[in-house]
Amino acid sequence: MEILQPNLWVDKYADYLYNYTIVRVNDHVVAQDIISDTFLAALKSSKNFKGEATERTWLISILKRKIIDYYRKINSKKGKAEIHINYKNEDSEGDWLEENAADPFDKTAEDTLENEELGLAILDCLDKLDKRQAEIFKLKTVEGFDTDAICKEYNITPSNLWVIIHRARKTLMECLNDNWFNK
């Protein structure tokens, strides 16, 4: 059974937690705040640490909740956009008001939380891919880079690129099935 050593957390885990957080929030100050909140929450709940996981794993689980809380908080501050469009066509004429348009941001807190958890699960699974495979997958599927540009950058053929993408998708799906869908 592992014993908590809060006096060593900053030295042992701050860099790792920062790297984990910055790719998820993309803001240096926010990342630092979330890590501070994580350490504080860990101190407050240290009596609940059972030693079944490593200290780092336990801190990461707290960090994940703090990241979700951060997104929940910023999403709850978003206002609804008013949609007002005048239209004319052969059959009708009038105003298209907000109540006639579906608001893509009108999600329940549960929907938002579920999307954020899925996003975090995807990022976790991406971290488990081979570094080169993850880079190529992100360039092509996330950032939409041109196939030829990626092939030149990594000195691979288009066939190799699609094999790498296929394998990455398969691995990601297995990871998500194991770690998110079947929770």
VMD Tcl script that draws the C-alpha trace (Angstrom):
set ca {
  {0.00 0.00 0.00}
  {1.38 3.35 -1.05}
  {1.52 6.24 1.41}
  {0.84 9.80 0.28}
  {3.71 12.25 0.33}
  {2.13 15.67 -0.32}
  {5.41 17.47 0.37}
  {6.87 15.84 -2.78}
  {3.89 16.32 -5.13}
  {5.11 19.50 -6.78}
  {8.60 18.13 -7.44}
  {7.42 14.69 -8.54}
  {4.19 15.41 -10.45}
  {3.78 19.10 -11.35}
  {5.49 18.83 -14.75}
  {3.55 15.71 -15.70}
  {0.24 17.20 -14.57}
  {1.03 20.43 -16.41}
  {1.79 18.59 -19.68}
  {-1.38 16.56 -19.28}
  {-3.46 19.68 -18.62}
  {-2.03 22.13 -21.15}
  {-3.01 19.99 -24.15}
  {-6.56 19.85 -22.81}
  {-7.11 23.51 -21.90}
  {-4.51 25.24 -24.10}
  {-4.02 28.09 -21.61}
  {-0.93 28.36 -19.40}
  {-2.61 30.26 -16.55}
  {-5.71 28.05 -16.55}
  {-3.52 24.92 -16.55}
  {-1.59 26.19 -13.52}
  {-4.84 27.05 -11.70}
  {-6.30 23.62 -12.39}
  {-3.14 21.93 -11.10}
  {-3.21 24.06 -7.96}
  {-6.87 23.15 -7.45}
  {-5.94 19.50 -7.96}
  {-3.24 19.60 -5.28}
  {-5.59 21.41 -2.90}
  {-8.41 18.92 -3.50}
  {-5.97 16.04 -3.03}
  {-4.83 17.47 0.30}
  {-8.43 17.90 1.42}
  {-9.36 14.36 0.43}
  {-6.12 12.63 1.40}
  {-7.98 10.66 4.08}
  {-9.91 8.99 1.23}
  {-6.73 7.71 -0.44}
  {-6.80 3.93 -0.05}
  {-3.47 3.16 -1.68}
  {-5.10 0.93 -4.30}
  {-3.67 3.13 -7.07}
  {-0.36 4.92 -7.25}
  {-0.16 8.44 -5.92}
  {0.26 9.77 -9.49}
  {-2.78 7.86 -10.79}
  {-4.85 9.17 -7.90}
  {-3.75 12.76 -8.60}
  {-4.55 12.35 -12.31}
  {-8.06 11.13 -11.51}
  {-8.59 14.28 -9.42}
  {-7.05 16.38 -12.21}
  {-9.44 14.90 -14.78}
  {-12.41 15.93 -12.65}
  {-10.97 19.42 -12.26}
  {-10.61 19.74 -16.05}
  {-14.21 18.61 -16.51}
  {-15.31 21.11 -13.85}
  {-13.43 23.86 -15.69}
  {-15.25 23.11 -18.96}
  {-18.58 22.75 -17.21}
  {-18.08 26.16 -15.63}
  {-17.12 27.98 -18.84}
  {-19.92 26.29 -20.78}
  {-22.52 27.33 -18.21}
  {-21.52 30.98 -18.76}
  {-22.35 30.91 -22.47}
  {-25.48 32.81 -23.40}
  {-27.92 31.76 -26.05}
  {-27.53 33.46 -29.38}
  {-30.62 35.11 -30.78}
  {-31.42 34.07 -34.30}
  {-33.57 36.44 -36.34}
  {-33.62 36.04 -40.10}
  {-35.98 37.64 -42.60}
  {-36.86 35.41 -45.51}
  {-38.90 35.50 -48.69}
  {-39.70 32.77 -51.12}
  {-42.57 31.88 -53.45}
  {-44.67 30.20 -50.78}
  {-44.11 32.27 -47.70}
  {-42.57 35.32 -46.19}
  {-41.75 36.30 -42.63}
  {-39.33 36.05 -39.77}
  {-37.48 33.01 -38.61}
  {-37.17 33.44 -34.87}
  {-34.97 31.75 -32.31}
  {-37.66 29.29 -31.26}
  {-37.84 28.01 -34.84}
  {-34.13 27.17 -34.94}
  {-32.44 24.44 -33.00}
  {-29.72 25.87 -30.79}
  {-26.63 23.67 -31.10}
  {-25.43 24.99 -27.72}
  {-28.67 24.06 -25.96}
  {-27.38 20.94 -24.28}
  {-28.08 19.65 -20.84}
  {-25.27 19.65 -18.32}
  {-25.22 15.87 -18.67}
  {-24.72 16.13 -22.47}
  {-21.92 18.63 -22.01}
  {-20.25 16.55 -19.31}
  {-20.53 13.42 -21.44}
  {-18.95 15.20 -24.43}
  {-16.13 16.52 -22.26}
  {-15.52 13.09 -20.75}
  {-15.44 11.57 -24.23}
  {-13.00 14.28 -25.33}
  {-10.75 13.51 -22.38}
  {-11.02 9.78 -23.07}
  {-10.01 10.37 -26.71}
  {-7.02 12.45 -25.60}
  {-6.01 9.72 -23.14}
  {-6.26 7.11 -25.88}
  {-4.26 9.29 -28.28}
  {-1.53 9.44 -25.63}
  {-1.36 5.64 -25.74}
  {-0.63 5.53 -29.49}
  {2.90 5.28 -30.81}
  {4.24 8.86 -31.02}
  {4.69 8.85 -34.81}
  {1.32 7.21 -35.37}
  {-0.39 9.77 -33.12}
  {1.28 12.69 -34.92}
  {0.26 11.42 -38.34}
  {-3.29 10.67 -37.17}
  {-3.69 14.17 -35.67}
  {-2.27 15.88 -38.76}
  {-4.61 14.07 -41.13}
  {-7.84 13.63 -39.19}
  {-7.80 16.48 -36.68}
  {-5.91 19.24 -38.47}
  {-6.90 18.20 -42.01}
  {-3.42 18.34 -43.55}
  {-3.02 17.30 -47.17}
  {-2.01 13.67 -47.76}
  {0.96 14.63 -49.95}
  {2.30 17.06 -47.34}
  {2.16 14.42 -44.60}
  {3.74 11.81 -46.85}
  {6.63 14.16 -47.68}
  {7.09 15.15 -44.02}
  {7.26 11.53 -42.82}
  {8.79 10.02 -45.95}
  {5.93 7.55 -46.44}
  {3.67 6.58 -49.33}
  {-0.04 7.42 -49.39}
  {-0.76 3.70 -48.87}
  {1.42 3.71 -45.75}
  {-0.37 6.83 -44.53}
  {-3.78 5.17 -44.79}
  {-2.52 2.01 -43.09}
  {-1.22 4.15 -40.21}
  {-4.54 6.05 -40.01}
  {-6.53 2.80 -40.10}
  {-4.43 1.23 -37.35}
  {-4.65 4.38 -35.23}
  {-8.45 4.43 -35.59}
  {-8.68 0.76 -34.70}
  {-6.45 1.21 -31.64}
  {-8.37 4.32 -30.55}
  {-11.69 2.51 -30.88}
  {-10.44 -0.43 -28.82}
  {-9.10 1.96 -26.19}
  {-12.39 3.89 -26.07}
  {-14.36 0.66 -25.84}
  {-12.22 -0.46 -22.91}
  {-11.97 2.87 -21.10}
  {-15.06 4.88 -21.89}
  {-17.95 3.13 -23.61}
  {-17.92 0.17 -21.23}
  {-17.61 2.18 -18.02}
}
mol new
graphics top color blue
foreach p $ca { graphics top sphere $p radius 0.5 }
foreach p [lrange $ca 0 end-1] q [lrange $ca 1 end] { graphics top cylinder $p $q radius 0.2 }
display resetview
